[in-house]
Amino acid sequence: MSQDPRASVTMTVAELEILVDKAAERSARKVLSEIGLFTSEEDSRAEALQDIMWVRRWRKAYDAAAGTIGRTVIAAAVIAIMGAMWLGAQMKIGAPPHP
């Protein structure tokens, strides 16, 4: 068989699917093992899953807090602008501002 890179190879769709599935699984295992999440031990997998769930809960709590802080800042800015407009209107019509 020739080692010419331009040579064509004939494969069935089923053979190609098997080849792609094996390559994808090999790549996924490699990446997961590099970040410490792939293991054959059931206890380690359960612990890794708990870690991932903890990160998800932390992210959701952070997103909720960030949303609340954002709404609070916007509300404070709107109140400050409205207060400045009210004081400006009072000065324009000549009414003394209340202390």
GUFIDO-817820 format. One record per residue (C-alpha): y negated, x, z; residue in three letters; residue number from 1. Coordinates in steps of 0.05 Angstrom, whole numbers, plus 32768, in hexadecimal, padded with zeros to 4 digits. Example, Ala and Ser with C-alpha at 12.3 -4.5 7.8 and 13.67 -1.06 7.14 Angstrom:
<pts>
> 805A 80F6 809C ALA 1 .
> 8015 8111 808F SER 2 .
</pts>
This chain:
<pts>
> 8000 8000 8000 MET 1 .
> 7FBC 801A 7FEE SER 2 .
> 7F86 8029 8022 GLN 3 .
> 7F4F 8017 7FF1 ASP 4 .
> 7F1B 7FEC 8016 PRO 5 .
> 7F10 7FC5 7FD6 ARG 6 .
> 7F58 7FAD 7FD4 ALA 7 .
> 7F61 7F64 7FE1 SER 8 .
> 7F8E 7F45 8015 VAL 9 .
> 7FAD 7F01 800E THR 10 .
> 7FB5 7ED7 804D MET 11 .
> 7FC4 7E8F 805A THR 12 .
> 7F92 7E65 8082 VAL 13 .
> 7FC3 7E63 80BC ALA 14 .
> 7FC9 7EAF 80BD GLU 15 .
> 7F7E 7EB6 80BA LEU 16 .
> 7F75 7E85 80F4 GLU 17 .
> 7FA8 7EAC 811E ILE 18 .
> 7F84 7EED 810E LEU 19 .
> 7F40 7ED0 8120 VAL 20 .
> 7F5A 7EB1 8161 ASP 21 .
> 7F7A 7EF2 8177 LYS 22 .
> 7F3A 7F19 8168 ALA 23 .
> 7F0F 7EE6 818D ALA 24 .
> 7F3D 7EE6 81CA GLU 25 .
> 7F3F 7F32 81CB ARG 26 .
> 7EF3 7F35 81C7 SER 27 .
> 7EE9 7F00 81FE ALA 28 .
> 7F1A 7F24 822C ARG 29 .
> 7EF6 7F66 8220 LYS 30 .
> 7EB1 7F49 822F VAL 31 .
> 7EC9 7F23 826C LEU 32 .
> 7EEC 7F60 8288 SER 33 .
> 7EAE 7F8B 827D GLU 34 .
> 7E84 7F5C 82A7 ILE 35 .
> 7EBB 7F55 82DB GLY 36 .
> 7ECF 7F0C 82CF LEU 37 .
> 7F12 7F14 82AC PHE 38 .
> 7F4E 7F1F 82D8 THR 39 .
> 7F95 7F08 82D9 SER 40 .
> 7F94 7EFA 8323 GLU 41 .
> 7F8A 7EB0 8334 GLU 42 .
> 7F62 7EBE 8374 ASP 43 .
> 7F31 7EEB 834F SER 44 .
> 7F27 7EB7 8319 ARG 45 .
> 7F1A 7E81 834D ALA 46 .
> 7EE8 7EAE 836F GLU 47 .
> 7EC5 7EBE 832D ALA 48 .
> 7EC1 7E74 831E LEU 49 .
> 7EA1 7E67 8362 GLN 50 .
> 7E6F 7E9E 8355 ASP 51 .
> 7E5C 7E7F 8312 ILE 52 .
> 7E55 7E3A 8333 MET 53 .
> 7E28 7E59 8369 TRP 54 .
> 7DFB 7E77 8333 VAL 55 .
> 7DF8 7E33 8310 ARG 56 .
> 7DE4 7E10 8351 ARG 57 .
> 7DAF 7E46 835F TRP 58 .
> 7D93 7E3E 8318 ARG 59 .
> 7D8E 7DF3 831E LYS 60 .
> 7D6C 7DF8 8362 ALA 61 .
> 7D3B 7E2C 8345 TYR 62 .
> 7D2C 7DFF 830A ASP 63 .
> 7D1F 7DC4 8338 ALA 64 .
> 7CF0 7DED 8364 ALA 65 .
> 7CCC 7E0A 8328 ALA 66 .
> 7CC1 7DC3 830D GLY 67 .
> 7CA5 7DAB 8350 THR 68 .
> 7C77 7DE7 8356 ILE 69 .
> 7C5F 7DDE 830E GLY 70 .
> 7C4F 7D94 831A ARG 71 .
> 7C2A 7DA6 835A THR 72 .
> 7BFF 7DDB 8338 VAL 73 .
> 7BEE 7DAB 82FF ILE 74 .
> 7BDC 7D74 8331 ALA 75 .
> 7BB0 7DA3 8359 ALA 76 .
> 7B8C 7DB9 8319 ALA 77 .
> 7B81 7D71 8303 VAL 78 .
> 7B66 7D5E 8348 ILE 79 .
> 7B37 7D9A 8348 ALA 80 .
> 7B1C 7D89 8302 ILE 81 .
> 7B13 7D40 8315 MET 82 .
> 7AEF 7D55 8355 GLY 83 .
> 7AC0 7D82 832E ALA 84 .
> 7AB2 7D4A 82FD MET 85 .
> 7AA4 7D1A 8337 TRP 86 .
> 7A73 7D4B 8357 LEU 87 .
> 7A52 7D57 8314 GLY 88 .
> 7A4A 7D0D 8309 ALA 89 .
> 7A2C 7D04 834E GLN 90 .
> 79FB 7D3C 8342 MET 91 .
> 79E8 7D20 82FE LYS 92 .
> 79D7 7CDC 831B ILE 93 .
> 79B3 7CFB 8356 GLY 94 .
> 79E1 7CE5 838F ALA 95 .
> 79EA 7D1B 83C4 PRO 96 .
> 7A32 7D35 83C9 PRO 97 .
> 7A56 7D23 8409 HIS 98 .
> 7A65 7D5D 8437 PRO 99 .
</pts>
